[in-house]
Amino acid sequence: MSSPAQPTPPAALQAERRPYPLKMVVAAMIVVAFALVFGSSIVDSVWGEYHYAENAAYGSFRGVCYWVGDTRTLTRIALYGYTDYLYDLTHRHITNLPDRSWWPVFPILTAGMIALTGDGACSNWTVNTIAVVLLVPVIQAITGTRRFSLLVGLMIVPFAVWLYVGMAEGTFLLFSGLLWWVCLQWRPGQRRRNLLIGAGALLLGALVGLTKPNSLALLPGFLVLALSRGWATWRETGPETTPRRARGLALLSDASPIWPGLLAVTGIALGNGLWFYQTSGYYPFYILLAQRTLWFKQFYPGDLPTLLEYLSGGFRQMLDGKLDILGLERLMRLSAPLMIGVLALQGLPPRWPGLAARRVPGYARFSLLAVLGVMFYSGQAHAITRYALGNIFFVVLYLQYVYGGEDEPPIWRLPAIILRRKPGTFPAVLRLTVLLFGPLLTYTVLSIGPRLGI
């Protein structure tokens, strides 16, 4: 997938000239659905065993529908609606958040599923499962891939716990993936098509903004998408022959490629703005301030030494041979910035022999940096893994890095390349290492989750 700043179309657009791989996409969706069901049974077993040890009655609740993370709150909101109780935010150690800290789209969809099926027990899991399965064709549309392994590889994205089966991560990825795909559909000279793209970007942006506060980390990415396309247009209009005013007017005309990204940003800001306004009866930005105040801090906001001290704590414990569960949690938190860095920097040497580096869109890099920025300036690292997992740019860049483009060796050929020391051994080792991090980090989350409530 090429950078939008280049005049050449991205791989996803070039793929339109070939027949759509319907059989491959359907098969991948079926595999992902079975993997979600199988993964859910593992989650249920782990969480049920842990809570059954506390109280036999607790074991009757499915982990994916009740125990994991925010599932209880989301299901209760879907069943009974939002409550409007308030907290005294002068006390900095309360960690219970008001209901409206959970954005409304997922509870609304869950309420619709409850009304449709008449069963509130696991409607949240059903909604998220459907969203993850539908994410498969969206990823294919974004990447233009013809690789089956890339699509089914969605199930071992790091930190996934099978994409947090009972919560809103899958739904958020689906909507933000659709938004990204729509922004890539702009075509020069096709006014009616581009008008629909602009409307779709605005509406989908608002939907994304109302699904999770993680959407704020997408704003820099889509803004840079618009700016990079605007810069390319500015350069292509002939600075030697075209007056500056005329170039500026062309940049703001309805034929300009900046609008999908700008309308996506506007939509995300509008969606979040509507929720901030709706929840600001107590005082402005009540929900954002509540989350910042009520959640505990692992380090001082904006302070690099204390951040590094926190993230390195687990590594130091491991070197001392005294690794406990809190140290394991810190290792898991540390792995998120490392994984984000690997994906943001892909394209640098070493590369496959004879192949140019895959262009990582600049806007995707900015979105990944925004995830790290939210962590750094909030002082809260407890959600960094879910912020990474819930970022569509992270997910797609991971899949492309591990499973490769069609001109790169497929994943199943990498062991032979390494064993025979063929050219490209080092890139093959890196790809397999990142691949193995997926199930390893997912296992880590699953093993410490019941004990830490994540």
Wavefront OBJ file of the C-alpha trace (Angstrom):
o trace
v 0.000 0.000 0.000
v 1.621 3.173 -1.165
v 1.697 6.432 0.689
v -1.123 8.749 -0.381
v 1.468 11.425 -0.970
v 2.559 9.502 -4.067
v 0.729 9.939 -7.386
v 0.629 6.188 -7.967
v -2.506 4.393 -6.686
v -2.223 2.202 -3.591
v -2.124 -1.578 -3.853
v -5.756 -1.756 -2.811
v -6.709 0.321 -5.861
v -4.515 -1.677 -8.215
v -6.198 -4.842 -6.941
v -9.544 -3.600 -8.255
v -8.432 -4.593 -11.738
v -8.413 -8.250 -10.695
v -11.476 -10.357 -9.861
v -12.547 -10.090 -6.252
v -11.255 -13.108 -4.247
v -14.702 -14.009 -2.931
v -13.962 -17.655 -2.103
v -10.833 -16.741 -0.161
v -12.600 -14.010 1.820
v -15.586 -16.235 2.672
v -13.266 -19.061 3.744
v -11.285 -16.640 5.923
v -14.479 -15.357 7.535
v -15.511 -18.936 8.370
v -12.094 -19.716 9.875
v -12.158 -16.512 11.934
v -15.673 -17.314 13.197
v -14.598 -20.801 14.314
v -11.442 -19.373 15.902
v -13.528 -16.858 17.851
v -15.816 -19.608 19.166
v -12.855 -21.822 20.077
v -10.958 -18.926 21.658
v -14.047 -17.937 23.625
v -14.266 -21.426 25.123
v -10.659 -21.084 26.319
v -11.395 -17.685 27.865
v -14.492 -19.107 29.552
v -12.498 -22.007 30.949
v -9.728 -19.825 32.384
v -12.003 -17.197 33.897
v -14.570 -19.713 35.105
v -11.928 -21.768 36.903
v -10.489 -18.704 38.598
v -13.821 -17.317 39.794
v -15.177 -20.757 40.713
v -12.315 -20.980 43.210
v -13.658 -17.798 44.834
v -17.325 -18.740 44.814
v -19.006 -21.675 43.132
v -21.862 -19.476 41.903
v -19.430 -17.237 40.023
v -18.356 -20.074 37.755
v -21.788 -20.149 36.103
v -21.130 -16.824 34.357
v -19.286 -16.962 31.032
v -15.994 -15.097 31.113
v -16.458 -13.633 27.646
v -19.855 -12.211 28.541
v -19.351 -11.126 32.123
v -15.861 -11.262 33.632
v -13.464 -9.932 30.993
v -12.740 -6.219 31.338
v -15.736 -3.952 30.849
v -18.290 -6.562 29.790
v -20.443 -6.314 32.916
v -20.771 -2.537 32.643
v -21.478 -2.598 28.899
v -24.140 -5.292 29.271
v -25.781 -3.530 32.202
v -25.956 -0.287 30.188
v -27.487 -2.212 27.275
v -30.086 -3.744 29.586
v -31.000 -0.795 31.791
v -29.589 2.329 30.133
v -27.176 4.906 31.479
v -27.259 6.055 35.078
v -26.458 9.653 35.970
v -24.817 9.324 39.349
v -21.875 11.650 39.987
v -18.591 11.335 41.783
v -16.774 13.834 43.939
v -13.713 14.254 41.758
v -11.737 15.936 44.546
v -10.740 12.463 45.727
v -8.020 11.146 43.430
v -8.092 7.466 44.369
v -11.599 6.392 43.395
v -11.330 3.980 40.481
v -15.006 3.396 39.728
v -16.011 5.324 36.623
v -19.478 6.725 35.898
v -21.483 4.853 33.270
v -21.049 7.519 30.641
v -17.342 6.780 30.505
v -18.422 4.067 28.038
v -19.318 5.505 24.634
v -22.851 4.641 23.411
v -22.612 2.780 20.062
v -21.689 -0.657 21.405
v -24.323 -0.657 24.196
v -26.928 0.414 21.626
v -25.971 -2.438 19.300
v -26.013 -4.846 22.234
v -29.465 -3.604 23.267
v -30.641 -4.191 19.693
v -29.272 -7.740 19.779
v -31.020 -8.334 23.122
v -34.303 -7.133 21.614
v -33.755 -9.299 18.539
v -32.837 -12.513 20.357
v -34.593 -12.002 23.682
v -31.414 -13.056 25.488
v -29.229 -10.586 27.344
v -26.725 -13.140 28.625
v -24.214 -12.977 25.776
v -25.548 -10.474 23.271
v -22.396 -8.380 23.730
v -20.267 -11.343 22.628
v -22.546 -11.918 19.621
v -22.266 -8.295 18.474
v -18.486 -8.262 18.745
v -18.129 -11.645 17.049
v -20.165 -10.461 14.068
v -18.047 -7.310 13.878
v -14.753 -9.232 13.885
v -15.958 -11.606 11.167
v -17.064 -8.639 9.031
v -13.662 -7.045 9.604
v -12.082 -9.702 7.352
v -13.415 -8.303 4.019
v -12.659 -4.759 5.232
v -8.990 -5.651 5.787
v -8.890 -7.314 2.375
v -10.334 -4.163 0.813
v -7.778 -1.929 2.531
v -4.741 -4.065 1.682
v -5.854 -5.662 -1.590
v -4.239 -8.868 -0.318
v -4.639 -12.237 -1.999
v -3.073 -14.024 0.952
v -5.409 -16.210 2.975
v -2.936 -16.311 5.872
v -3.011 -12.516 6.234
v -6.768 -12.493 6.719
v -6.999 -15.378 9.191
v -3.912 -14.010 10.970
v -6.270 -11.438 12.456
v -6.902 -13.913 15.265
v -3.348 -13.769 16.678
v -2.782 -10.024 16.657
v -0.802 -9.319 19.862
v -2.732 -8.715 23.107
v -5.926 -9.898 21.449
v -7.494 -12.439 23.814
v -9.277 -13.082 20.522
v -10.015 -9.385 20.115
v -11.615 -8.989 23.554
v -14.592 -11.106 22.658
v -17.235 -9.433 24.851
v -16.301 -5.773 24.416
v -16.270 -3.051 21.790
v -12.785 -3.512 20.275
v -13.985 -5.570 17.305
v -16.846 -3.185 16.583
v -14.497 -0.204 16.823
v -12.000 -1.837 14.448
v -14.773 -2.584 11.963
v -16.067 0.993 11.854
v -12.603 2.590 11.789
v -11.527 0.131 9.091
v -14.537 1.104 6.989
v -13.634 4.760 7.522
v -10.061 4.151 6.357
v -11.260 2.215 3.302
v -13.715 4.952 2.349
v -10.969 7.586 2.561
v -8.856 5.520 0.137
v -11.626 5.468 -2.491
v -11.216 9.078 -3.662
v -10.599 9.342 -7.429
v -9.502 12.459 -9.327
v -12.162 13.762 -11.682
v -15.054 11.620 -10.379
v -17.139 14.305 -8.707
v -20.264 12.288 -7.873
v -18.238 9.394 -6.479
v -16.119 11.767 -4.391
v -19.225 13.475 -3.020
v -20.467 10.127 -1.719
v -17.017 9.373 -0.324
v -17.001 12.677 1.550
v -20.460 12.063 3.017
v -19.461 8.528 3.983
v -16.261 9.740 5.648
v -18.190 12.301 7.700
v -20.894 9.866 8.835
v -18.516 6.993 9.527
v -16.210 9.382 11.377
v -19.082 10.386 13.654
v -19.916 6.705 14.214
v -16.287 5.947 15.079
v -16.221 8.946 17.431
v -19.265 7.623 19.284
v -17.928 4.066 19.608
v -14.830 4.478 21.800
v -12.692 7.328 23.139
v -9.789 5.542 21.392
v -10.997 7.389 18.301
v -9.101 10.442 19.562
v -5.870 8.583 18.741
v -7.079 8.219 15.135
v -7.453 11.987 14.639
v -3.746 12.670 13.907
v -3.651 9.825 11.395
v -6.571 11.036 9.291
v -5.420 14.643 9.602
v -1.979 13.730 8.238
v -3.719 11.748 5.472
v -5.474 14.952 4.384
v -2.328 17.096 4.718
v -0.151 14.667 2.771
v -2.640 14.517 -0.066
v -2.944 18.291 -0.008
v 0.836 18.677 -0.203
v 0.996 16.281 -3.162
v -1.721 18.287 -4.935
v 0.079 21.561 -4.179
v 3.283 20.226 -5.727
v 1.581 18.707 -8.758
v -0.222 21.892 -9.844
v 2.953 23.332 -11.364
v 4.475 25.953 -9.031
v 6.458 27.460 -11.920
v 3.401 28.170 -14.090
v 0.455 28.360 -11.670
v -0.038 31.393 -9.375
v -0.082 30.680 -5.662
v -3.706 31.866 -5.361
v -4.839 29.513 -8.115
v -3.023 26.624 -6.455
v -4.705 27.446 -3.151
v -8.139 27.540 -4.795
v -7.443 24.180 -6.441
v -6.505 22.776 -3.063
v -9.861 23.886 -1.613
v -12.008 22.952 -4.603
v -14.440 20.049 -4.497
v -11.974 18.086 -6.665
v -9.259 18.277 -4.015
v -8.174 14.961 -2.416
v -7.895 16.544 1.040
v -11.617 16.271 1.790
v -11.983 12.580 2.747
v -9.337 12.904 5.475
v -10.635 16.263 6.686
v -14.229 15.037 6.767
v -13.130 11.913 8.648
v -11.423 14.127 11.242
v -14.508 16.345 11.412
v -16.756 13.331 11.903
v -14.611 11.834 14.677
v -14.437 15.199 16.432
v -18.192 15.673 15.996
v -18.997 12.237 17.436
v -16.806 12.770 20.468
v -18.035 16.348 20.801
v -21.656 15.190 20.925
v -20.828 12.756 23.729
v -18.777 15.313 25.639
v -21.663 17.771 25.366
v -24.252 15.187 26.389
v -22.228 14.226 29.480
v -21.188 17.735 30.537
v -24.174 18.609 32.708
v -21.924 18.521 35.782
v -19.123 20.543 34.187
v -17.471 20.706 30.727
v -15.531 17.623 29.589
v -16.783 15.803 32.680
v -16.128 12.310 31.269
v -12.581 12.993 30.099
v -11.698 14.581 33.420
v -13.374 11.754 35.298
v -11.275 9.159 33.484
v -8.070 11.106 34.036
v -8.817 11.752 37.706
v -10.444 8.534 38.836
v -8.123 6.067 37.146
v -4.880 5.355 38.943
v -1.586 6.559 37.457
v 1.338 4.229 36.881
v 3.743 7.144 36.360
v 3.754 10.927 36.429
v 2.000 12.321 33.318
v 4.477 13.621 30.760
v 7.462 12.465 32.799
v 9.805 10.182 30.839
v 11.989 8.935 33.749
v 9.018 7.648 35.755
v 7.511 6.081 32.600
v 10.749 4.238 31.876
v 11.017 3.203 35.522
v 7.527 1.718 35.390
v 7.919 -0.068 32.058
v 11.345 -1.499 32.918
v 10.243 -2.824 36.306
v 9.242 -6.233 34.983
v 12.468 -6.580 33.004
v 14.511 -5.812 36.108
v 12.528 -8.394 38.076
v 13.198 -10.977 35.387
v 16.948 -10.292 35.502
v 16.856 -10.683 39.296
v 14.914 -13.949 39.016
v 12.031 -12.555 41.076
v 9.347 -12.060 38.437
v 5.881 -11.824 40.024
v 2.476 -11.112 38.496
v 2.883 -7.343 38.672
v 6.265 -7.645 36.987
v 4.695 -9.798 34.294
v 2.064 -7.113 33.805
v 4.793 -4.493 33.341
v 6.497 -6.686 30.737
v 3.198 -6.863 28.897
v 2.835 -3.064 29.024
v 6.431 -2.648 27.819
v 5.790 -4.947 24.861
v 3.084 -2.605 23.512
v 5.395 0.388 22.810
v 7.985 -2.025 21.404
v 5.454 -3.597 19.035
v 4.161 -0.177 17.996
v 7.724 0.933 17.304
v 8.489 -2.151 15.196
v 5.406 -1.609 13.042
v 5.920 2.143 12.704
v 9.541 1.661 11.595
v 8.986 -1.214 9.182
v 10.384 -0.450 5.775
v 13.810 0.375 7.169
v 16.685 -2.084 6.531
v 17.041 -5.039 6.594
v 14.781 -5.763 3.620
v 14.133 -8.706 1.393
v 16.884 -9.013 -1.241
v 15.893 -7.365 -4.489
v 12.676 -5.892 -3.121
v 11.964 -2.263 -2.349
v 10.719 -1.415 1.109
v 6.975 -1.560 1.617
v 5.799 1.998 2.011
v 4.251 2.560 5.412
v 1.805 5.464 5.101
v 2.945 8.462 7.101
v -0.543 8.960 8.488
v -0.488 5.431 9.950
v 2.792 6.204 11.717
v 1.260 9.352 13.228
v -1.706 7.394 14.533
v 0.589 4.882 16.244
v 2.587 7.727 17.764
v -0.686 9.231 18.980
v -1.401 6.017 20.912
v 1.925 6.381 22.685
v 1.248 10.097 23.227
v -2.076 9.390 24.948
v -0.301 6.999 27.302
v 2.600 9.377 27.976
v 0.545 12.473 28.778
v -2.153 10.653 30.758
v 0.194 8.841 33.124
v -1.879 5.705 32.547
v -0.342 2.645 30.920
v -2.986 0.143 31.975
v -4.910 0.477 28.679
v -1.962 0.678 26.263
v -2.452 -2.874 25.006
v -6.124 -2.301 24.202
v -5.327 1.061 22.601
v -2.830 -0.727 20.340
v -5.204 -3.585 19.600
v -8.072 -1.168 18.896
v -6.055 0.860 16.380
v -6.879 -0.231 12.824
v -3.496 1.016 11.590
v -1.705 -1.183 14.161
v -3.714 -4.249 13.142
v -3.241 -3.817 9.393
v 0.474 -2.965 9.666
v 0.991 -6.020 11.869
v -0.713 -8.319 9.373
v 1.208 -6.867 6.441
v 4.534 -7.104 8.265
v 4.144 -10.689 9.433
v 2.394 -12.259 6.445
v 4.033 -10.096 3.811
v 3.038 -8.704 0.449
v 2.527 -10.913 -2.572
v 6.100 -10.247 -3.723
v 7.496 -11.426 -0.371
v 7.892 -15.070 0.747
v 4.771 -16.444 2.448
v 4.940 -17.241 6.130
v 5.231 -21.009 5.623
v 8.462 -20.613 3.604
v 10.307 -18.631 6.265
v 11.584 -21.615 8.347
v 13.241 -23.157 5.278
v 14.871 -19.830 4.397
v 16.310 -19.616 7.915
v 17.475 -23.256 8.092
v 19.187 -23.096 4.695
v 20.566 -19.599 5.365
v 19.228 -18.254 2.113
v 19.277 -14.526 1.283
v 16.750 -12.781 3.466
v 17.392 -14.915 6.553
v 17.429 -11.950 8.922
v 14.080 -10.478 7.698
v 12.614 -13.980 7.969
v 13.783 -14.248 11.593
v 12.258 -10.861 12.405
v 8.920 -11.752 10.824
v 8.710 -15.068 12.679
v 9.705 -13.373 15.940
v 6.925 -10.805 15.599
v 4.533 -13.619 14.644
v 5.381 -15.571 17.803
v 4.814 -12.470 19.924
v 1.129 -12.619 18.978
v 0.142 -15.839 20.777
v 2.759 -15.255 23.493
v 1.358 -11.857 24.485
v -2.210 -13.108 24.138
v -1.364 -15.971 26.500
v 0.199 -13.482 28.924
v -2.936 -11.329 28.953
v -5.085 -14.411 29.470
v -2.908 -15.792 32.254
v -2.796 -12.602 34.348
v -6.176 -11.164 33.337
v -8.353 -13.009 35.860
v -6.057 -12.038 38.724
v -5.762 -8.362 37.712
v -9.284 -7.875 36.365
v -8.236 -7.000 32.801
l 1 2 3 4 5 6 7 8 9 10 11 12 13 14 15 16 17 18 19 20 21 22 23 24 25 26 27 28 29 30 31 32 33 34 35 36 37 38 39 40 41 42 43 44 45 46 47 48 49 50 51 52 53 54 55 56 57 58 59 60 61 62 63 64 65 66 67 68 69 70 71 72 73 74 75 76 77 78 79 80 81 82 83 84 85 86 87 88 89 90 91 92 93 94 95 96 97 98 99 100 101 102 103 104 105 106 107 108 109 110 111 112 113 114 115 116 117 118 119 120 121 122 123 124 125 126 127 128 129 130 131 132 133 134 135 136 137 138 139 140 141 142 143 144 145 146 147 148 149 150 151 152 153 154 155 156 157 158 159 160 161 162 163 164 165 166 167 168 169 170 171 172 173 174 175 176 177 178 179 180 181 182 183 184 185 186 187 188 189 190 191 192 193 194 195 196 197 198 199 200 201 202 203 204 205 206 207 208 209 210 211 212 213 214 215 216 217 218 219 220 221 222 223 224 225 226 227 228 229 230 231 232 233 234 235 236 237 238 239 240 241 242 243 244 245 246 247 248 249 250 251 252 253 254 255 256 257 258 259 260 261 262 263 264 265 266 267 268 269 270 271 272 273 274 275 276 277 278 279 280 281 282 283 284 285 286 287 288 289 290 291 292 293 294 295 296 297 298 299 300 301 302 303 304 305 306 307 308 309 310 311 312 313 314 315 316 317 318 319 320 321 322 323 324 325 326 327 328 329 330 331 332 333 334 335 336 337 338 339 340 341 342 343 344 345 346 347 348 349 350 351 352 353 354 355 356 357 358 359 360 361 362 363 364 365 366 367 368 369 370 371 372 373 374 375 376 377 378 379 380 381 382 383 384 385 386 387 388 389 390 391 392 393 394 395 396 397 398 399 400 401 402 403 404 405 406 407 408 409 410 411 412 413 414 415 416 417 418 419 420 421 422 423 424 425 426 427 428 429 430 431 432 433 434 435 436 437 438 439 440 441 442 443 444 445 446 447 448 449 450 451 452 453 454
